[in-house]
């Protein structure tokens, strides 16, 4: 994999943005094992996964704590890991417009300089915890952009966070900056129902969570809503908690599903 550490000025954020990009390239193992994959053939375009970090994290998390670089190389898929602070990937009420940045500005910028496929069926988004919420928030915002979206341990029903230790530990600046009122599009249950009523073609959805994870019920709540609306969701649960051991293991399942 080519590992590209990228910074650029973002008009939608009105500040410099930081992200990491992986592009499949010939590796030393390819050379030693005489694997003859042509990563640079004319007009080659890679499927791309936008991979979102969780609360308190940044674009380095997936790179530092998992084997995503190796897993993506095996699947010949590009990976984009942006930083989004504690925004939940929303256009914050008193902060930056991260939803606009992730779903509009960033794809436009990256498609100009990297060999990414622009086809909906080759464009994916996934994330863990806050990023699991963010993946579904972005996918339901721009249904025409993403072919598939995946959530690992996602905080998919934000109303469940208020009574959880996990939710009570969130920074006050974060809670005040992000609006999750029932009638807001930031409420995923509300947004999913809205998109169904609009008869939009939804991305395919996949979710997984550890059965001992404090966010388990937040995922269950979303899944129940999806079933009520007859929205198909690939849903798997496994023994596990809210940690990198779980996410490193099951991001491989996500890549296989993609």
Rosetta blueprint (number, residue, H / E / L):
1 X L
2 X E
3 X E
4 X E
5 X E
6 X E
7 X E
8 X E
9 X E
10 X E
11 X L
12 X L
13 X L
14 X L
15 X E
16 X E
17 X E
18 X E
19 X E
20 X E
21 X E
22 X E
23 X E
24 X L
25 X L
26 X L
27 X L
28 X H
29 X H
30 X H
31 X H
32 X H
33 X L
34 X L
35 X L
36 X L
37 X L
38 X L
39 X L
40 X L
41 X L
42 X L
43 X L
44 X L
45 X L
46 X E
47 X L
48 X E
49 X E
50 X E
51 X E
52 X E
53 X L
54 X L
55 X L
56 X L
57 X L
58 X L
59 X L
60 X L
61 X H
62 X H
63 X H
64 X H
65 X H
66 X L
67 X L
68 X H
69 X H
70 X H
71 X H
72 X H
73 X H
74 X H
75 X H
76 X L
77 X L
78 X E
79 X E
80 X E
81 X E
82 X E
83 X L
84 X L
85 X L
86 X L
87 X L
88 X L
89 X L
90 X L
91 X E
92 X L
93 X L
94 X L
95 X L
96 X L
97 X E
98 X H
99 X H
100 X H
101 X H
102 X H
103 X H
104 X H
105 X H
106 X H
107 X H
108 X H
109 X H
110 X H
111 X H
112 X H
113 X H
114 X L
115 X L
116 X E
117 X L
118 X L
119 X L
120 X H
121 X H
122 X H
123 X E
124 X E
125 X E
126 X E
127 X E
128 X E
129 X L
130 X H
131 X H
132 X H
133 X H
134 X H
135 X H
136 X H
137 X H
138 X H
139 X H
140 X H
141 X H
142 X L
143 X L
144 X L
145 X L
146 X L
147 X L
148 X E
149 X E
150 X E
151 X E
152 X E
153 X L
154 X L
155 X L
156 X L
157 X L
158 X H
159 X H
160 X H
161 X H
162 X H
163 X H
164 X L
165 X H
166 X H
167 X H
168 X H
169 X L
170 X L
171 X L
172 X H
173 X H
174 X H
175 X H
176 X H
177 X H
178 X L
179 X L
180 X L
181 X L
182 X L
183 X L
184 X L
185 X L
186 X L
187 X L
188 X H
189 X H
190 X H
191 X H
192 X H
193 X H
194 X H
195 X H
196 X H
197 X H
198 X L
199 X L
200 X L
201 X L
202 X L
203 X L
204 X E
205 X E
206 X E
207 X E
208 X E
209 X E
210 X E
211 X L
212 X L
213 X L
214 X L
215 X L
216 X H
217 X H
218 X H
219 X H
220 X H
221 X H
222 X H
223 X H
224 X H
225 X H
226 X H
227 X H
228 X H
229 X L
230 X L
231 X L
232 X L
233 X E
234 X E
235 X E
236 X E
237 X E
238 X E
239 X L
240 X L
241 X L
242 X L
243 X L
244 X H
245 X H
246 X H
247 X H
248 X H
249 X H
250 X H
251 X H
252 X H
253 X H
254 X H
255 X H
256 X H
257 X H
258 X L
